[in-house]
Amino acid sequence: MIQAIKEHLDNLEGLYLAEQSLIENRAGRSKTYTLNEVKCDLGLAD
């Protein structure tokens, strides 16, 4: 039972972090990159 509670808390933490990232992104305080942008930046583009 303790393990299930720990897993649930981990899931809640992940949800919280994802929600905070979304808020930051929508507010314009962070930027997302496409896979192609990352590949080009790393010199891995086809």
Backbone as JSON, one array per atom type, in Angstrom:
{
  "sequence": "MIQAIKEHLDNLEGLYLAEQSLIENRAGRSKTYTLNEVKCDLGLAD",
  "N": [[0.82, -1.19, 0.0], [1.95, 1.25, 0.74], [3.78, 1.6, -1.33], [2.04, 2.06, -3.49], [0.96, 4.52, -2.75], [3.26, 6.11, -2.87], [3.79, 5.95, -5.63], [1.52, 7.21, -6.6], [1.92, 9.8, -5.57], [4.24, 10.46, -6.99], [3.15, 10.53, -9.56], [1.4, 12.7, -9.25], [3.26, 14.72, -8.82], [4.57, 14.76, -11.3], [2.44, 15.59, -12.91], [1.97, 18.13, -11.84], [4.41, 19.42, -12.5], [4.3, 19.31, -15.3], [2.05, 20.87, -15.73], [2.95, 23.35, -14.77], [4.95, 23.87, -16.64], [3.41, 24.17, -18.94], [1.95, 26.47, -18.26], [4.06, 28.34, -18.09], [4.91, 28.29, -20.76], [2.62, 29.17, -22.18], [2.47, 31.74, -21.18], [4.54, 32.9, -22.41], [7.05, 32.75, -21.35], [8.74, 30.7, -21.79], [10.13, 28.6, -24.35], [9.27, 26.41, -26.98], [10.62, 23.82, -29.06], [10.74, 22.45, -32.33], [11.2, 19.07, -33.47], [12.73, 19.05, -35.79], [14.04, 21.55, -35.62], [15.72, 21.1, -33.41], [17.28, 18.99, -34.38], [18.61, 20.31, -36.49], [20.04, 22.26, -35.04], [21.78, 20.58, -33.69], [23.21, 19.54, -35.72], [22.23, 17.29, -36.99], [20.43, 17.1, -39.0], [18.63, 15.81, -41.8]],
  "CA": [[0.0, 0.0, 0.0], [2.85, 2.4, 0.77], [4.32, 1.75, -2.69], [0.98, 2.66, -4.31], [0.88, 5.93, -2.37], [4.45, 6.76, -3.43], [3.59, 6.06, -7.07], [0.51, 8.25, -6.81], [2.58, 11.08, -5.33], [5.12, 10.69, -8.15], [2.28, 10.93, -10.66], [0.94, 14.06, -8.97], [4.4, 15.62, -9.03], [4.73, 14.88, -12.74], [1.33, 16.4, -13.4], [2.24, 19.5, -11.41], [5.52, 19.96, -13.3], [3.81, 19.5, -16.66], [1.13, 22.01, -15.68], [3.77, 24.55, -14.63], [5.6, 24.08, -17.94], [2.38, 24.69, -19.84], [1.68, 27.85, -17.84], [5.22, 29.14, -18.51], [4.9, 28.37, -22.22], [1.5, 30.02, -22.6], [2.76, 33.11, -20.77], [5.65, 33.38, -23.22], [8.29, 32.75, -20.57], [9.57, 29.59, -22.23], [9.97, 28.33, -25.78], [9.34, 25.01, -27.4], [11.34, 23.62, -30.31], [10.34, 21.28, -33.08], [12.26, 18.07, -33.61], [13.61, 19.5, -36.87], [14.9, 22.62, -35.1], [16.73, 20.49, -32.55], [18.19, 18.25, -35.27], [19.45, 21.28, -37.19], [20.96, 22.84, -34.06], [22.77, 19.57, -33.33], [23.86, 19.07, -36.93], [21.74, 15.95, -37.29], [19.37, 17.19, -40.01], [18.8, 14.94, -42.98]],
  "C": [[0.87, 1.26, 0.0], [3.43, 2.66, -0.61], [3.3, 2.42, -3.6], [0.84, 4.15, -4.01], [2.07, 6.69, -2.94], [4.3, 6.95, -4.94], [2.57, 7.15, -7.39], [1.11, 9.63, -6.6], [3.53, 11.44, -6.47], [4.3, 11.16, -9.35], [1.78, 12.35, -10.48], [2.05, 15.07, -9.2], [4.63, 15.83, -10.52], [3.66, 15.75, -13.36], [1.55, 17.87, -13.06], [3.33, 20.14, -12.27], [5.09, 20.22, -14.74], [2.89, 20.72, -16.73], [1.9, 23.32, -15.59], [4.48, 24.88, -15.94], [4.62, 24.67, -18.93], [2.06, 26.14, -19.52], [2.82, 28.77, -18.3], [5.22, 29.34, -20.02], [3.81, 29.31, -22.7], [1.72, 31.48, -22.24], [3.92, 33.7, -21.56], [6.97, 33.42, -22.48], [9.19, 31.56, -20.89], [9.27, 29.33, -23.7], [10.04, 26.84, -26.02], [10.05, 24.96, -28.75], [10.81, 22.38, -31.0], [11.51, 20.31, -33.14], [13.23, 18.5, -34.7], [14.54, 20.62, -36.43], [16.03, 22.05, -34.25], [17.75, 19.74, -33.4], [19.14, 19.2, -35.98], [20.48, 21.89, -36.23], [22.08, 21.87, -33.69], [23.53, 19.03, -34.54], [23.44, 17.68, -37.34], [20.67, 15.95, -38.38], [19.69, 16.31, -41.21], [19.32, 15.69, -44.17]]
}
